[in-house]
Structure formats: C-alpha cells, structure tokens
Amino acid sequence: MTEQTSNQSSGTTWFVGASFGHTDDQSARFLDEGIWEISSPSQKEQALVRSMRPGERIAIKAAYVRKHGLPFDNRQQPVSVMGIKATGVITENPQDGEHVKVQWQPADGVREWYFYTYRPTIWRVVPGEWNADALIEFAFNGKPQDIERFRNAPYWKDRFGTLFQWADFYEAIAEKLLAYTSDRVPLIQGIHQIAQRVQGLGYLQDKFPDGSSGPLQDICPFTVMGTFNRGMTDANRKLIAAELAKLLGVTVPVPATFEGIPVLNNQRSWFFRYADKRGAGDIDALWRVFAAAQALVEDDGPGTRDEFIEAYDAATQVWGVAWNLSTGLYWAAPWEFPTLDSQSRHYIQKRLGVPITTPAPQAPCDAATYLQLAYDLRTRFAEEDYPVHSFPELSLASWQFKDATPAPQEDEVAPDMPGHDSGDELAAEVVQSQAPIVPYSLADITRDGCFMSEPELEQLLDRLRTKKNLILQGPPGTGKTWLAKRLAFALMGQKDESKVRAVQFHPNLSYEDFVRGWRPTGEGKLTLADGVFMEAIKAAKKEPAAKFVVVIEEINRGNPAQVFGELLTLLEAGKRTPSEALELCYPDADGVRRPVHIPENLHVIGTMNIADRSLALVDLALRRRFAFVGLEPRLGPAWRNWVVSACGVDEALASDIERRIAELNEQIAADARLGKQFRIGHSYVTPVHRLDAGSTRRWFQQVVDTEIGPLLDEYWFDSPEEARQATARLLQGW
C-alpha cells in the first residue's frame, strides 16, 4: 500500500545517509530521481523507512570526525561533524522498506553542523528538545548553529573543558601506538630501555616454554598504556608517561592529574599470560581490537562496527582479560568507550539504573551489548539533569559513589578459561584507585550561581563550623536546598558526595527510620538496622580527620524531637564527646547496648520553608541546638548577570522581570494576611537550563502561568480576585 502526500506532518524529521557500501555517494542520483533509498537495509532500518510519512521533512547527511579547520577552538579534540547536503519533503512512501519519494531542494554547498550528530544511516529526529529543535532550524530554515551553547552543554563541556585534560594525552598515546600494530619489536625494545632509566617497570619479565625467563619480547597496546596506569604515585606515573611519550613522539603534555582513571593492580599488570602458557594469537587479538576501536572512533560504519564486534569478542577470550578490555579501550578513547571495571558497573546499574546483561553470571558482556550500552549512555549524557555527562565523569563518579550494597569484586578470570595455576600469573586486574580530590570553596559556590556575596557565605560557613548545626530558612524559591549541599562541600573543602547524606523529613518519618529500629527482612523476620543518621555517625568516627554532613530537607515537616530522640541532646556543639554519650532506645545488632555520641566532625544542615501554613512552630530544644539563617529573594545585579550570561535571558527583559517580581513581593510583604515570609524567591525566575534565543518572553509567561500564578491562588485562597489581579500584573504588556 502506498502512502500519498499528506498536507499534515507529524513534526518528525529525518536525517539520512546517501552512501552505498559506505563509499559510493548516491546524493546526485537521489536528487535527479526525486527519491531516497537505502541499500540492503536491516529489519530495524526497514521499519524506520516504512514509518516515514508524506509531508515529513528529510535531509541528506554525511557524518564524520574532524580535528582541524574548525570555526572554534576544539583544543585539538576530534569533533563530530554532520554535513547537510540537501533537504526536502517526503511526497510518497511505497512501503517497501527501502525507499521513499522526495521533493528535494539542493543545498547551496554542504553546511556543517557540530557536536550533536548521528552516524547510522537513518536518524529520526523529533522536535521538543533544545538540541533537536536547533538542528531542525539549522537544516531546514537556515538558522545558524549556536555553537557556544553546544560547547557549554554538559556533555560537550566536559570534553572541551579543563577537568579531564588527561584525555588528550591518552588519545595521543593511543594514536601513536597504532603504528606498531604489525611490528612491536621497536616498541618493546624502547620500553626496556626506559626500564633501565626509570624505576617501576621491572615487572616486564617473561617466562618462556623452555623454563627460562627474561625481558618481555612482545606486548599488547593495553599493557603498554598500563605502564603508567598502575598503583603508584602520580609522580611515578608522570615520569613513566613522559618517557613513553618521548619514545612514541607524543608532544601533548603529560597530565597534571589523573581524575577518573582506573588503574591496574601492581601484581597483575599484563593483559595476557606468560609466554609458557600464552596462546599463539593472544597478543595479536589484543592489537586487533585496539586497531578496530580506533577505526570505529573515526568511522562508525557497518564494516568498522562488524570488525570491532568480532575483534572484541575474540579478545575477551584471551586468558584474564574479561571486563578489563573495556578499561583498556577507555584509556585509548575515553570519550567514546566506557570502562566497565567493577566499581563503574556498580555505579551504572545502581545509580544510573542501566542494566548490563551478560551471557553468564561471571562473564563479561559481549561486544554488541557493550556498544549498545555506550550508545544508551551517550544519549542520556546530553540531558542536562543526568547525574554524569561523559565517560570520564562517569568513571570519576563511580569511585565517589556511596551505596549500602558493596560493589562486586572484579572477575579476574572468565569462567571458560583456565584457573590460576601459579601465584605469579600477571593477567591484568583493574582495581579501584583513590578518588581524586576535587577542591571546592566559597568562590565555587558563587561560580555555581549563588547570588549571595562571599562575606555572607563566609558567615554562614563560620556559624556551621562553630555551632555544628545550621538551618537555612526562607520563603519558597530562595535556594535553600541548593545552597545546603554546596555549603557542605565548602565546609569539607572538596566536592565529595560520599561524605554527604541527604534525607527529607515528613510526618511519617520516625526514630526507627532515622536512628535505629526494627526492619523486616526478606525472610519475613525483623532485624535491628541503623538509619541514615547512625550510619553517618559511624562513618564520621572512622575518619575523624574528615568532615561529614547530613542535609535534612524540610526539617520542620517532621517531628524533630521524636525523630532524633535522645540524640537531639547530643547535637549540641558542647556535647560532642564520649563523656556525654547516651544509650539508644535500641541495642546494637548483637544485642549489646553501647553508649553513642555524635562526633565533632559530623555537621547537620537543615532547610525550612517558613511560608508553609501547615507546619507547627519549631521545638525550642531544636532551636537552641541550631544556628538559624534567613535566606531572602535575591533579585539584583548578581542575579541579572547570571541569568543573562549563563541562562540566555534577554538582558532588557531580565531587568523587567526583576521589577515585576519586586513589585509583587512588596505587595505580599505589605499584606497583613501574608508577610515577608511569603515572598517569591529568585529560583522561580532563574532558568534551570539555558534558554533559546528569543524565548525569554515565552519562558516567563509559562513560569507565571504554571508556577507563580497557582502559588498566588493558594496565598489568597480567600480572595481569588486579588490573586488574579496580581498574576495579571506580572504579565501586563508582556
């Protein structure tokens, strides 16, 4: 059945390739014949072609990677590029799953689009997200790409920013190693020469079939990169890395830091076995997948993808490789391939909720699963609210991830491979490296978008240090929760999620939930279990030199005296000693009652909404133990500068929005039924994401219609006309 031209379009657009066999460009023929077609489509591609509807727009694309000649500073990083060759409208779909008829409009030369690209032949783009909308406008309406917005979006900001600059060096090393794929003799000889000058490479000694031993005579690329990715000091890593760079002719500077890089266990630092037990093609298999991965980065076509899949699956059969192959690929191309060491797998599945399927419980995933996982994660990285936005950030976050369930131990040997027959086998084992310290200070709070001055923030921090317990209170939308966590980081001097626990109080929260109580088990029994606060106390006692923080959101929504129990007394700064310890209502899990005290290095930050009529007054005992700080709406120069520069709000309209909100807050503060605690906070008019150019008016109107207006209806529930007029004044003349 043929679908004829329709006057209505779904809004879906299509970006399609025009090459047969990945080399034979059919663009000119498609334009001449008024068609688009795909050669030898898969079932999935056939389904996509059949779903194309008359009236939908279509563009011929060519996706590739480029490092030079770009219209912006790419820091010598490869950039994804998509050339738009022609655009048109689908006029008919014969439903054969192979072609559609198109009314083409040739482009005036190839127009290049950057960052947000797609290499497979068919890309279905649905409007609605800012990046998709921008691409559609660029391709079909000739609107220029806002390159700066894409460069500053989380996914690409990581790559072109400063945090993971080590990736440049690793990619350069990998690129130079490719030259040794077929002849490794000069490479291994050069490494042995380095070993004579530098300590830390003495482990490159092999055992041969005749029973003798001596210098390693062959090596794989991952073991080469492992020479400076082992459990050693950063100084030694830099020294070995510098020597290797000199040998290979790499001119990119050696990294100053190594954030987010898993390292090898010093006792298991090879990706293959000793020569007396090594398979004849083991090292060749590792070089093959290394080369296939580099080719896939440059060209994600069917041929290169098939070669990678075959090479990857073969390489995982090398004794001792298993999951560690993914770490080697991550070293070589950290923006393209995820590391699936045990900690990263734990983070991906527990924190991100992405399953990793394997053919057997202890076996690594196959290549097809690995590539699909990488694609799924990259898709989510583009979301501004996603926990991480790149593979390096994911690896770094995995080391800092806190979870009650321990991470699985690294599987050293795939189940279909021989077990350990010697205590000195050196197949690679990836181990957790110490999470790098990410410094955080009051200046970082300001850079993150706080509108308070540094002296004001310093005063808050000083009260937290002295009193140990701080409550941030204020009207809705004043950034209480946002500021609480950042104050915790500033108190610690570093951004360490593992030392911050967050909980929200609510009427049903009990002492048993927060401190200790009986919990049901999977066997239908009850067991004594510690709550969030007791877990924080124990963690703080284990590291007395570090600072820990519990953030309690909406602390006045629960009953703090009941939730804290006897620990409310121990919160006082003057009672943070063992001599003040008290027994809890419940004993430890072993039945013994041991006195408990809150250590000096555990701090509590609470938040309190003072405009909630449903909440009772705060218990005086709680007030005595906390310092209270009021936060107010911050609409002024700092707010204007931020929303204009970081959020894309029109500069003139920002001043107008500020005036309108200020007038509304004056009205609310002067109303005897309300008061200052009901004013509208700046968070309501601070965009979470950067706005598209020209969309400020529409955005503010949506905020008023769906957020501020309903809040005013609640404020003036007994005077709906007053609420309606206040809402109307916000948009008057808008």
Secondary structure, 3 states (H helix, E strand, C coil): CCECCCCCCCCCEEEECCEECCCEECHHHHHHHCEEECCCCCHHHHHHHHHCCCCCEEEEEEEEEECCCCCCCCCCCCEEEEEEEEEEEEEEECCCCCEEEEEEEEEEEEEEEECCCCCCCEEEECCCCHHHHHHHHHHHHCCCCCHHHHHHCHHHHHHHCCCCCHHHHHHHHHHHHHHHCCCCHHHHHHHHHHHHHCCCCCCCEEECCCCCEEECCCCCHHHHHHCCCECCCHHHHHHHHHHHHHHHCCCCCCCCCCCCCCEECCCCCECCCCCCCCCCCHHHHHHHHHHHHHHHHHCCCHHHHHHHHHHHHHHCCCCCCCCHHHHHHHHHCCCCCCCCCHHHHHHHHHCCCCCCCCCCCCCCCCHHHHHHHHHHHHHHHCCCCCCCCCHHHHHHHHHHCCCCCCCCCCCCCCCCCCCCCCCCCCECCEECCCCCCCECCHHHHHHCCCCCCHHHHHHHHHHHHHHCEEEEEECCCCCHHHHHHHHHHHHHCECCHHHEEEEECCCCCCHHHHCEEEEECCCCCEEEEECHHHHHHHHHHHCCCCCEEEEEECHHHCCHHHHHCCHHHHCCHHHCCHHHCECCCCCCCCCCCCCECCCCCEEEEEEEECCCCCCCCCCHHHHHHCEEEECCCCCCHHHHHHHHHCCCCCHHHHHHHHHHHHHHHHHHHHCCCCCHHHCCCHHHHCCCCCCCCCCHHHHHHHHHHHHHHHHHHHHCCCCHHHHHHHHHHHCCCC
